[in-house]
Every structure is written in C-alpha cells, then in structure tokens.
C-alpha cells in the first residue's frame, strides 16, 4: 500500500476547492454545536482562502443546531419537525460562520438549494453565475440544503447523504478541481481481516470492491456514511475532480491536504 505521493503533489495546484463538513464534525452528540471545532475549521479554511484558493463550503449542521435550540435530544422522524429544526438552526449556523469568518476579514454568502436548482435550466444558469461572482469577489459561499421547504431531502428514505451528494452537485457547477469531504474518520478503511481497519491512502478507481469495504451508518445526528461519500467521490472523479475524505476533527486538516501531505484517502480524478 502506498500513499500515492505523485498524485498528492498535484493537490496544491488546485484552484477551486469545495469543502463539505458533516454534522458529526461540528455537532456534539447532545446536538449542541461544537464551537471549538467550528472555530478551528474556520481558521483552517480562512488560511487556505488567504493562500489564494477559491473556497466553497458545504456545511451540514442546521437541523442539529435547531434541535439544540429547541431542546430536542433525538433527531425527529416527522418531516415537519425536521423542517422546524432546520428553520431555527440555519440562521444560527450561518450567523456563527459569518461572525467567525468576519474575524478573519472574510465575507460569506449563503445559498440554500434544492433538487430543482440542479435540474431546471434557468436555476442552474443563475446558480452558476452567482457562484462565479461570489468566488471572484473573494466571498466564501456557504451551501446547505433548503430543508425548510424541500421535504424530500429530509426524509430518511430519500436522504441526500448528509450533503455528500449536494457537494458533488456543487463541484460540477463550479468546476472544482478538488472536493474535500470532512467526516469523523481518517478516510476509507480496509475492514477485511487482513486489512485490520487500516486507512487506505489512495484509490485510483472506485469500483464494486471499493463499496464492499464500507458499512451502513447507524443512527445519530448524521444522515451520511462512507457509502454516500464513495458515491459522491465516484461522481466527482468521473467528472475530473480529485476527492479527499479526511477527519475533520484533526487540526489543520484542510491545509495538510492542500500542501500534499499523506492525509485521508485520495480518490484520483479520471482522465478527461
């Protein structure tokens, strides 16, 4: 097993980077936002932005933040309750990001999206134009699903995978060079008896054998799991975008990836 250093040497040359943060990274088990972790991630991302990378942030956590504010301990199963949590939590989440990035002298812009925004031609054109203008102005777009009105996205049987799928759609619209999926695992693990749960540093092609390595997610605040991340990674690599899955609870993880260090699992973009 090798780290694929020759492939990682290309990561610092990325121009547009989409960073997706999962709920488990920035929300405690109680549902309370982990402000220490959020502050460190903002500092890490701000450093990358100031280094010249154009950053789009796809952040989960609105429903969990709303749960904390409303005193709800377990993720609701009724769609209307989930939408209520999202309505309360989204404002809290974006306010925290705006304040923290503001301290880094950076502006953020909020985009709440649904499936329709990626399927209707007019919506797609407007979305792409808005994203381009924000990035050229140095603004960091912060993207989330519009769970308040799009009930299909919050239903368990139609989940977008804790924003993993949403991040892959954003990658294609902004023509990103790199997608970073931040979770609470160090990357894809070899769960076989011989693998002994070791991290796989490099995947050059995502196939059936790759998917056999993952196990379904079990409960909690997050909707995603490694399976949804692999599906997002497959979609993006086929579109010519490199993907890294890494542990968002590790300090300076974004800049570690962007400097080509052996961090997480790198999924190599297919030749275009």
JOURVEN-V965499 format. One record per helix or strand of 3 or more residues. SS is the DSSP state (~ for helix, > for strand). FROM is the first residue (numbers start at 1). TO is the last residue. If there is no record, write none. Layout:
SS FROM TO
SS FROM TO
This chain:
~ 5 8
~ 11 13
> 16 21
~ 23 26
~ 35 50
> 54 59
~ 62 70
~ 79 103
> 108 113
~ 116 119
~ 121 136
> 140 145
~ 151 154
~ 156 158
~ 164 174
> 178 183
~ 208 211
~ 226 238
> 242 247
~ 253 258
> 265 267
